[in-house]
Structures are given as C-alpha cells and as structure tokens.
C-alpha cells in the first residue's frame, strides 16, 4: 500500500518544478552550513571545515542526482527528454524527415488499406447474433442446393438450431420515383429469427408467414431502401408497395448495418420464399418443388456446443438418404461447410487468394520503404558519430544513447504510420462508395475499424524495429576514442558494406514489383485482344424483364416481336435481334446435356453447357460466325420439332464430332432428343478465364423467356442508338423499366473488371516501388559523393579524366544495381505462379516483358544517380581540398 | 554512483524513524549526527545517502516535512514522525527483535 502511495507521489512530482529544485538546494546548503559551524566550533580552520563537511556529505551534485532519481520516475523523464531531442533533430533536417515520413506513409498506408479489405471480407463478423455459429452449406458440385433438398435438410437434421435458404431475386418495384428494377432477396420464413436480427421499425416475417406458395405477400425493406426509395417515410409499416405489379405489405425495416449474409450483395428488400412463383415468374414446373434446379443458398446456425465436423457428418448422412430416395438428382451428393459471407468458396476462394497475394505485395512495398529508410538513417548515423562519441565520453550510458536513437526511429515510424493510416482511411472510404461498372449491386464496406488501427500500429512499430535496428546497433558500437581522434572520415571502402546490402535489397524488391506491374499490364493487353466469340464493336443493348412487369407469356412474346419490328425500321440499323441474355453478362444459365446414344444415361455422363434463348438474326447481330448448318428462322416455333444451335466445343465434347449438324442430344436426363441445325464458333460465356466451354442456343420461339435483351448492330454512335431503342420500347409500354442499357463494350465492363482492377492495383505498386527506389538510390549516391569530395578533388587534381571520376562514383552503385536486378529476376520468375492466379494471361516467362523490366531498372538507376554524378564531375579540386 | 542495497536502506529508515521518535522533529543534519552518536560512532554513514532515504520515507507517508528555523536562526527543513510512521516503527522494531532472536539461537553454543 505504502509502495503505491510512494509511486503516486513520484508521478505527481514529474512536472519538475523550480520550487522543488530550490528547496533541495536550500536544504543541502543549510545542512552544509550547520556542519561547517560544528566543524569550526571543533577547531578546524574555515577551509578545512568546509572541505570536511563536503566530504562527509559526499558531493553536492551527486546527492542531488540521487535525490532526483528518487523524486521522479527517471525512466519517464529520460523518455520525454529523448522524445524532445528526437523531435528537435528531425525538425533540423526537414528534407530528410519529409522523405522518411512519406516513404513510411506510403508503405504503411498501402498495407493498412489492403488489411482493411481483408478485414471487411474475411475477419469482421456479420452483424448478427453470435456469428461464429453460422456456416454456409456447399456440395461437391455447386455452392447452392435445390429447394426440396433444403426442406429435407431443414426437417431432418439434428445438429442445427436453424437452416435458412435464400435466393437473389431481381424485382420490379414501384416507388415514388416510378417503376425500377431492384435487387432483393427471397428468404425462408425463419431467416431473420435464425440470424437473430431485430427490426428498427415494424416487424420481420416468421416461419408462420411462409407456409404456402403465393399466400404471403409481405416485404421487409432494407434501411437504405427505406431512406432512399421511400424517403424515410415514418408511416411505412403496413403500407402497400407494388412488386412485379402486385401488392405487397411492408412489414418492417431492417437495421442500418444489416445487409444480409452475403458481404458483397446488399439487397433492398426481403420477401418470403413462398412468394417465389410470383417474384420469379418462371413458366414451367414449380421451382419450389424442383429437385433438379440447384440455386438455393443455404446457411445454418450450429446448435451450441456442436462442432462443424459433427454437423457435416449429420448432413452427409442425410445426403446419403437423399441420394437413395432421389437417385436421378442426388446421386453422389456430399456436403461441405464454408464460412458465410462470400457465397461459400465460389467468391471466397478467389477473394482470399487475391487479397492475400496483394497483401504480400504490399508487404514488399513496405520492406522497400524500410530498406530505403535504413540506408538513409545509417548515413545520418555516420554523420552523427562525432556527436555520439562526445556524449559517450562525458559519461552517457551506451544504453541511453541507443535508446535515444531508437526513440527517433519510433517517432518517424509513428508519424509515417499516422499519415499512412489517414491515407488508408480516405482511400477505403472512396472504395466503399465505389460501385462496380455493372448493373448488379456489388458493394463492400471496407471502412477501417479498430482491427485496422491496431494493425497499422503494429506495422509501424515493426517497421521501426526493422529500419531502426541498424543505426541503433551502429550507435552502440561507436568507439568514442577512435572517432574523436580520427574525425571519423571514411574513405568509403569497407564501411559501406551494410548500405550495399540495403541497395541490393531495394533494387531486388523494386524489380519484383515492377515486373509484377508490367507482367499484369501485358496480361491485360492479351485479355483485350482475345477472341470472345462475337464482335462487341458497334453493338448496343437494352434490357427489360416482361415477366417482372406482369406480362403473360403470350403478351410478352407479342411485345418482343413488335419491339424487334419497330427497331429494325430505325435508320442506321444494320441488324437487330433479341435474346434472354448475352455472353459475359451477369445473367448466365446452364443446363446439363447428355449424348443421345447411351441407353439410360446416368447423372455422371452429363455435360454442363451454358444456354441462351435467341431470336433469328442473333448471330449476325452479335458478329458470331456460323461454321456449319443454318441460323434459326421465324418458322422454328412451337409447332416444329425441337431444335438447337451449338458451338464447336459443344460438338466436340458432347458428341465427339467436328460437325454436329444433323446430330442429336438430350437436354436433361429424361428430356427429349434435340436436333442440332447449326454450329457456331467458340467463345467466352461465363468468364474470361474459361477455355472452350460448350454453349447451346435455343430458338426463343420454342423456348420462351420473358427476360429480354435487345441487341442492335448499327453504324450510329452507341449513345444515339440506345436513345432510339429506349424510345421504341417506351412507345409500346411506357411503364416498362429498362436496365443494362449501353454499348456492348460498356456492358462487358463486368467481365473485364477483375483483370483491370488487378492491373491497376499492381501498377500502383510498381509506381510506388519505383518512387521508393529512386529516392533511395538518389540519397545514397548523393551521400557517397558528398563523403568523397576530398578524394575526388585529389584525383582530379592529379589528372583523373571525367570518365574515371564517373567510374569511381557510379561503379559501385551500378554493380549493386546489377546484383539486385539479378536477384529480383530470380524472384520474379519464382513467383510467376502467384501472379498468374491474380491476373489472367500473365506469364512471368515472357522475355519481352522481362527485358522491359531490366531496362526500367537500369533507367531508374541512371536517373537517380544523374544529379549527384553531375555534382561529382563538377567538383573543383581546389575548393574541394580547401574545405573539409 | 554506488549500489545501495535495500537492506541498508531499510535499516537506515528504521534508524531515522527511531531518532525522530526519540528526539521529536529534527532537520536532516541533526538526524545524521544523532544516528552517528547513538551508534557510538561505530556507524559512519555517508550523510548524502540520508536525503534520498528521507524523501522515500516522506513519499511513503511515514514522516512529514516543514520549513522551520533552527537554533542558530537558520532556515532548515524539519522532519517529524506521522502516526503511520509511529505504527511502522513499532512493526519494524518487532520484526528486528524477532529476526535477531532467531539468528541468536543459531549462533548460540549447542545446548545438548
């Protein structure tokens, strides 16, 4: 207890007051006076009396020092002193401080930004109750289940306290602004209960509200939708809204930070799953009871105390039962569990790989910044050797000197970290506000939270230890005698050993980052030149969904044809058609097809193919070459036998034939035979990275789809063409909301986006690396020249030619750059695989790219050495020998 | 800069407290002289070590200080025992007695 009081008193005494010092001096003075008087009384002379008194006291200054040590907290006091000294030193060389803080800010900032993204995607828990208990269900083939399978899992499992199913659903919503297509979520009745979310207004729907199809026209609004589309109407609960031209009742509003369980998809409203027939408006067999459509996402909450492994075993037992009961759909069914938030491993896998790869690159940038700083600091430390030597010789403890050097590096590092965090903060806000160039509401909340702050702090301190270790160690090894005697001038031979390593490291890192940048740019270039299977130039598209607008099949067929007729008459139109969707857009569908000659084909013989429902003239409009057979005509309708056109890859993979015209295949395990009447060229359908995927085209008159994309090839500019197309549709139905309008190239932005994003990110890293390397090498060469002014002066005075001076100054640096490049080259080749996973088409073995990198590094070396080298050549020997 | 052992600091503190109890309020010089006297001049302490020790006792709250005037009309800082200090003195004195008694038993000739 008393100890605590003592420490408290010491803390209080920290702001050392003058009064305290005066008291101390007064007390000691009075002590001495009394002692001297006693001594005089004992018969000593005045001088002797004083001397004896002082001896007995033990030296006034020493007593004062001991007193001071006990009075305050010496550790804190010296720390403050070090801090003030560090700030003073840094203020004295503003150029160095600015460069150092900027380099660190860039290095730490970029790491904080990437970590912010990783935090948002992988670390931050969902804003629901006990998110650790939630798992996402996948199976071997898909990341989604069929709805009847979901129901069986829900009813038969023993390890989940709840299983929910949900489905992304576009809907037509009428709000104060008119009818628009919005993106919502169909969710089973237990969705909100299992997640444990509470409404901010009204209520949510519950399992009792989701029992039978078409009987629960309810909607729950997201907070953003409530504010944005309904103006934050306080009386919204109970109001009716029209979704797909039918009335729904608003039950309540979700809390502002709840955006569903998928991090990348923020639905505007939730509708009970049983309303699916009205929301999706598919014709054909009811989706809710169809075991062969696998597009329900399933999420479960584990019972408390149940492990993932136990739940998985339970699920797979049920899977075996389902396989026995429905072998045609569920044969070989096996489940996997994944972390919720990124559509299982479909997005999760690539997202993890990509962000961790980028974090690796960011770490390299930071390393380069640290190398930069370490070399600058060791140079500075060499300059301050005299100062350190003097301090050591008047009695400073070595540990104190080292601590002061470390304090300086820590101040730099924290300053850089603070600026870097600020930059990351601003950039992540911008990133959160950014919307992807597509018609689909992808957005992320990457705003930094406490985890990112701690990360930035930790990285700052780690960086300080990295680049501060060298100068601190240097300071601790200073031989005071040698320095004070010899003046510390070094002739630059062996003393540069450590700085040489730093230059090599920097150049190697720079090489790797520039290589990554150029390789990815080249990959992007390749991507832009690849064969897509159609010619997007001069094609404009407009999309609309007649099913969502309440059209019956008959009416939608009629409207589609009338729209086409109208558009074909427009001036400047070379060719027009419509289809359900276009390749490389977000709306892609697959089906499983089977070769015809197998008697009783099994599930495993099936081949998955992307399909489209197209009108006659589609291929001509899209610029897809017809290799054999014929296009559809307007006579290929319901009364004709079943027909299809396939691409060459389909023919090869399903029918093992180069010319599939006239051959047949089966659509679905028990589907009818379909005749192939034409073969078109191969192309890209779902992503740019696929290779020779089979595709199948149905005549839209036989396979109707009310989701429509209108394509027009014309010589007019896209903006004008789109205007005309919109007008043509509006004349036929002014209420119909249109989406996805623009040139086909614009629409393709979605497909090209990942590669473009990666290329931009990598280029940014490359530029950062170059900036850091230039400042680093420039600093070093300047320093080397400055140190050797005398030597150069002497050499010139005895007749050295400029080329010899050049060799002297540049020789070492150029060797170091060469060595660094060699190491960088090896590293770049080794990490080529990593790069290929990030950027499509990137190959690290491309000789032209590598040559470009080498040239860049060489240029970089020359540019950064340019100014100091010129200074070296201009050295006037007389002046050089005079000063110093 | 010498090393000071905590044991030495501890006994010095005890001696200071006892001196103040016996003599009443006293200034630093007086305490030092009195300690030397009481030990029969066997203990020759370095007067300088007294002041940090006095500060420690003051921080712990066992003694309190005031500026006053000495016999020779000099300004001096006087220290006095607090109630807590008195209690601490009793405690420490008892501890010392116990300690010396135990050691004495070890050092006494075998009684067998």
Boltz contact constraints between the chains, C-beta under 6 A:
constraints:
  - contact:
      token1: [A, 2]
      token2: [B, 60]
      max_distance: 6.0
  - contact:
      token1: [A, 5]
      token2: [B, 61]
      max_distance: 6.0
  - contact:
      token1: [A, 6]
      token2: [B, 59]
      max_distance: 6.0
  - contact:
      token1: [A, 6]
      token2: [B, 60]
      max_distance: 6.0
  - contact:
      token1: [A, 9]
      token2: [B, 59]
      max_distance: 6.0
  - contact:
      token1: [A, 27]
      token2: [B, 77]
      max_distance: 6.0
  - contact:
      token1: [A, 30]
      token2: [B, 74]
      max_distance: 6.0
  - contact:
      token1: [A, 30]
      token2: [B, 76]
      max_distance: 6.0
  - contact:
      token1: [A, 31]
      token2: [B, 28]
      max_distance: 6.0
  - contact:
      token1: [A, 31]
      token2: [B, 29]
      max_distance: 6.0
  - contact:
      token1: [A, 34]
      token2: [B, 29]
      max_distance: 6.0
  - contact:
      token1: [A, 56]
      token2: [B, 47]
      max_distance: 6.0
  - contact:
      token1: [A, 57]
      token2: [B, 47]
      max_distance: 6.0
  - contact:
      token1: [A, 57]
      token2: [B, 48]
      max_distance: 6.0
  - contact:
      token1: [A, 58]
      token2: [B, 46]
      max_distance: 6.0
  - contact:
      token1: [A, 58]
      token2: [B, 48]
      max_distance: 6.0
  - contact:
      token1: [A, 63]
      token2: [B, 48]
      max_distance: 6.0
  - contact:
      token1: [A, 63]
      token2: [B, 51]
      max_distance: 6.0
  - contact:
      token1: [A, 66]
      token2: [B, 52]
      max_distance: 6.0
  - contact:
      token1: [A, 67]
      token2: [B, 51]
      max_distance: 6.0
  - contact:
      token1: [A, 67]
      token2: [B, 52]
      max_distance: 6.0
  - contact:
      token1: [A, 70]
      token2: [B, 52]
      max_distance: 6.0
  - contact:
      token1: [A, 70]
      token2: [B, 55]
      max_distance: 6.0
  - contact:
      token1: [A, 70]
      token2: [B, 56]
      max_distance: 6.0
